[in-house]
């Protein structure tokens, strides 16, 4: 088999490098480790590029980043167990609704709080909540795209987003109140 050209791989994969680094940082919570995860993910993606179907390069690449991130955490004994309560479904907006979202108390709070405070609070959340929040709120992925990246059903994505937002809100309001608890 002929290996695809480096130029073709770069054309397809490199536009997603910022999103890859954002997700890796959210998972491993360390810039140097995140860069290593992204580098390993890009190497793995290039190695298996001929198997890429061409449908959604962003989801394909971020799935590899996610797998590499969790592999690093497992190797270091830092892997966090996936919460099995995801099936506790709460009402959530339809994944087919308009991407224009109304102002919520959470989004108003996030706008009012400085970025470092949000990053610190986000870093305290379990990985399965961090990753969906980063993909949805920072990278603006659809529910369907998040489900593809994380390889979980859309309902689980919606549940994790809802629960993650509540946890983040709790952490941010506790910090704003000076309590620092959460």
Residue, then its C-alpha position, 0 to 999 in steps of 0.5 A: x500500500x502507498x502511504x498518503x502524502x505528507x502534504x495531504x495529511x497536513x492539509x486535512x489534519x493541521x487545521x485541527x491542531x489548535x482544537x487538538x491541543x485544547x482538548x489535550x490540555x483539558x484532559x491531562x491538565x499540563x501544557x507539556x504533557x498536552x503537547x506530547x499527547x498531541x504529538x503522539x496523536x498526530x504521529x498515530x494519525x499519520x501512521x493510520x491515515x490511509x484508513x481515514x474515510x474522509x468523512x470528519x477529520x476533526x472528529x477522527x483526529x480528536x478521537x485519537x487525541x482523546x485516546x492518547x490523553x487517556x492512555x497517558x493518564x492510565x500510564x501514570x495511574x491518573x486515569x479517572x473512572x468514567x462516571x456510571x451515572x450518565x444515564x440519569x438524564x435530565x431535560x436538555x436542549x435537543x441536539x437538533x436545535x439552533x446553534x444560537x443559544x440564549x443567554x444563560x446564568x452560566x454563560x453570563x457568569x463565565x463572561x464575568x469571571x476571568x479566564x484563569x479562574x474558569x480554567x482552574x475550576x474546569x481543571x477540578x472537574x472529572x475528565x469526562x465532564x472537562x472534555x465535553x465542556x471544552x468541546x462544546x463551549x470552547x470548540x463549539x462542537x455539535x452534540x453529534x460531533x462530541x458523541x463521535x469524538x468521545x464515542x458515547x451516545x448523544x444522550x450521554x453527551x447531553x447528560x455530561x454537559x448538563x452535569x458538567x455545567x452544574x459542577x462548573x457553576x458550583x465551583x465558580x460560585x463557591x470561588x466567587x463567594x470566597x469559599x473555595x469549596x465545591 
